[in-house]
């Protein structure tokens, strides 16, 4: 695949975004300047990959597959992992210039599912906020939620661990409080999207299928607003909705999260 073909793969993403803007009911000013940023970001990334060498160029071709939502093989994933340090170096250099980091951050969110990272450790929270806006309205809406930041996630798990012995083989989550399943943020709260809000932990619930905390402080369509803390290895977060054994905490704590709409 020649350089112009790799760049063209990234431009398909831009065309798709244009279509989404035309169909969107949101003010177009939110997207102003972003399309050109995406195109330039991808072009700069490919140019840098070519300068690094043949293997990094091949890695860029695989990333183009991801952008276009084409199938990525296990061999592709292994190759990306092998090249991750070189790719991270390219991203770091991009960050030193006047190039938008939106596209690398968007790719990072996909790659993290395969335990691969191409981002230097110094990438900022503001860059993550930028890609959240770029990804908004793409794919299918899964749920709206208050998503905890990493520090509050870890603090909440440690807090619960003081009350309940979380089985070692259980999966720890503490990711979000669902506002609405397959439902967007309500119209009267849409200005809060991307903003931090506070939740108060009131109770801890336990069953054979889930451990969760009951919270209040922000809108939720759930009968019991909660955050799933842990589930068995093959369990489902949904089972937190079925918990009936709830006990108040000795001392309420406040945690923070951002209002988000999560898409597939």
C-alpha positions in Angstrom: 0.0 0.0 0.0 1.5 3.3 -1.0 1.6 6.4 1.1 -1.4 8.1 -0.6 -3.5 5.0 -0.1 -2.7 5.0 3.6 -3.6 8.7 3.9 -6.8 8.1 2.0 -7.9 5.5 4.6 -7.7 8.3 7.2 -9.6 10.7 5.0 -12.6 8.2 4.9 -12.9 8.9 8.6 -13.1 12.6 7.9 -15.8 12.1 5.2 -17.8 10.0 7.7 -17.6 12.8 10.3 -18.8 15.3 7.7 -21.9 13.2 7.1 -22.5 13.0 10.8 -22.3 16.7 11.1 -24.9 17.2 8.4 -27.2 14.8 10.2 -26.5 16.1 13.7 -28.9 18.4 15.5 -26.1 19.8 17.6 -24.7 23.3 16.7 -22.1 23.0 14.0 -19.8 25.3 15.8 -18.9 22.4 18.1 -17.1 20.8 15.2 -15.5 23.8 13.7 -11.9 23.2 12.7 -11.9 19.6 13.8 -12.2 17.9 10.4 -9.1 19.6 9.1 -7.3 18.7 12.3 -8.2 15.0 11.8 -6.9 15.0 8.3 -3.7 16.8 9.1 -3.2 14.5 12.2 -3.4 11.4 10.1 -1.2 12.7 7.3 1.5 13.8 9.8 1.3 10.4 11.5 1.8 8.5 8.2 4.7 10.7 7.2 6.4 10.1 10.5 5.8 6.4 10.2 7.4 6.3 6.8 10.5 8.1 8.2 10.8 5.5 10.9 11.0 2.6 8.5 9.2 -0.2 6.8 7.9 -2.0 9.9 6.4 1.2 11.3 4.8 1.9 7.9 3.2 -1.5 8.1 1.9 -0.7 11.5 0.3 2.5 10.1 -1.5 0.3 7.5 -3.0 -1.8 10.4 -4.1 1.4 12.1 -5.8 2.4 8.9 -7.8 -0.8 9.2 -8.9 0.2 12.6 -10.0 3.7 11.5 -12.1 2.1 8.7 -13.5 -0.5 11.2 -12.1 -3.4 9.1 -11.2 -6.7 10.7 -7.9 -6.8 12.5 -6.3 -10.2 12.9 -4.5 -11.6 16.0 -1.3 -11.4 14.0 -2.0 -7.7 13.3 -2.5 -7.1 17.0 0.8 -8.8 17.9 2.6 -6.8 15.3 1.2 -3.5 16.7 2.3 -4.5 20.1 5.8 -5.1 18.9 5.8 -1.7 17.2 4.1 0.2 20.0 7.3 1.9 21.3 8.1 3.2 17.9 4.6 4.4 17.4 4.6 6.1 20.8 7.7 7.9 19.8 6.0 9.2 16.7 3.0 10.4 18.8 5.3 12.1 21.2 7.0 14.0 18.4 3.5 15.0 17.0 2.7 16.4 20.4 5.6 18.8 20.2 4.3 20.4 17.1 1.1 22.2 16.1 -0.7 18.9 15.2 -4.0 17.8 16.7 -3.6 14.8 18.9 -7.3 13.8 18.5 -6.7 10.9 16.1 -3.9 9.2 18.1 -5.9 9.5 21.3 -9.0 8.0 19.5 -6.8 5.0 18.3 -5.4 4.6 21.8 -8.9 3.9 23.2 -9.3 1.1 20.7 -5.8 -0.4 21.2 -6.1 -0.3 25.0 -8.8 -3.1 24.7 -5.9 -5.3 23.4 -3.4 -4.1 26.0 -1.6 -2.0 23.4 -0.6 1.6 23.9 0.8 4.1 21.4 0.5 7.1 23.6 3.4 8.6 25.6 2.7 8.6 29.3 2.5 12.4 29.3 -0.7 12.7 27.3 -3.1 15.0 29.0 -6.7 14.8 30.2 -7.6 17.7 27.9 -6.6 15.5 24.9 -8.9 12.8 26.1 -11.7 15.3 26.4 -11.1 16.4 22.8 -11.4 12.9 21.5 -14.6 12.3 23.5 -16.2 15.2 21.6 -14.9 13.8 18.3 -16.3 10.4 19.0 -19.7 11.8 20.1 -22.5 10.7 17.9 -20.5 7.9 16.2 -21.6 4.3 16.4 -24.6 3.2 18.5 -25.4 4.7 21.8 -24.8 2.2 24.6 -25.6 4.3 27.6 -25.2 7.7 29.2 -23.3 7.8 32.5 -21.2 9.6 35.1 -17.8 8.1 34.4 -15.3 8.1 37.2 -11.8 9.3 36.8 -9.0 6.8 37.6 -8.1 8.2 41.0 -11.7 8.1 42.2 -12.2 4.6 40.8 -9.2 3.3 42.8 -10.3 5.1 45.9 -13.8 3.7 45.6 -12.6 0.2 45.3 -10.3 0.6 48.3 -13.2 2.1 50.3 -15.5 -0.9 49.5 -12.7 -3.3 50.3 -12.8 -2.0 53.9 -16.4 -3.2 54.2 -16.5 -6.3 51.9 -13.9 -8.9 51.1 -13.9 -8.7 47.3 -13.0 -12.2 46.0 -9.5 -12.3 44.4 -10.9 -13.9 41.2 -13.6 -11.3 40.7 -13.3 -8.5 38.1 -13.1 -5.0 39.6 -15.0 -2.4 37.6 -16.0 0.8 39.5 -16.3 2.5 36.1 -19.6 4.6 36.0 -23.0 5.3 37.3 -25.5 4.6 34.5 -27.9 7.5 33.8 -29.8 5.7 31.1 -29.3 2.5 29.2 -29.4 3.2 25.4 -30.6 6.6 26.3 -28.8 10.0 25.8 -28.2 12.5 28.5 -31.6 14.3 29.1 -32.1 17.5 27.3 -32.1 19.6 30.4 -28.6 18.2 31.4 -26.9 18.3 28.0 -24.8 21.3 28.9 -23.2 19.0 31.6 -21.7 16.6 29.0 -17.9 16.5 29.6 -18.2 18.3 33.0 -17.3 16.9 36.3 -20.1 16.2 38.8 -20.1 14.8 42.4 -21.7 11.6 43.7 -22.2 10.6 47.3 -21.7 6.9 48.3 -24.6 6.0 50.6 -24.8 2.2 50.8 -23.0 -1.0 49.8 -24.9 -3.9 48.2 -23.7 -7.5 48.0 -25.0 -10.6 46.2 -23.5 -13.8 44.9 -23.4 -12.1 41.4 -22.2 -8.5 42.1 -21.0 -5.9 44.6 -22.1 -2.3 44.1 -22.5 1.0 45.9 -25.7 3.0 46.0 -25.1 6.7 45.1 -27.0 9.9 44.8 -26.2 13.5 43.7 -27.0 13.2 40.0 -29.7 12.1 37.6 -30.2 8.3 36.9 -33.1 6.4 35.4 -32.3 3.4 37.5 -34.5 2.5 40.4 -31.4 2.4 42.5 -28.6 4.6 41.2 -25.4 2.6 41.7 -21.9 1.9 40.6 -20.9 -1.7 40.0 -17.7 -2.4 42.0 -17.0 -6.1 41.1 -18.5 -9.1 39.5 -17.4 -12.8 39.1 -15.0 -13.6 36.3 -17.9 -14.5 33.9 -20.5 -12.3 35.6 -22.4 -9.3 34.2 -22.6 -5.8 35.6 -26.4 -5.8 35.0 -26.7 -8.1 38.1 -26.0 -5.1 40.3 -29.6 -4.1 39.5 -30.8 -7.3 41.2 -29.1 -6.7 44.6 -31.5 -6.7 47.5 -29.1 -6.7 50.4 -28.0 -3.1 50.9 -26.2 -1.7 54.1 -25.5 2.0 54.9 -21.8 3.0 55.0 -20.4 4.3 58.3 -19.1 7.4 56.7 -20.4 8.7 53.3 -17.7 9.7 50.8 -17.9 11.9 47.7 -16.5 10.8 44.3 -16.2 12.6 41.1 -16.9 11.7 37.5 -17.7 13.2 34.1 -21.1 13.2 32.3 -20.7 11.1 29.2 -22.5 9.4 26.4 -20.9 6.0 25.6 -21.0 4.7 22.0 -20.0 1.4 20.5 
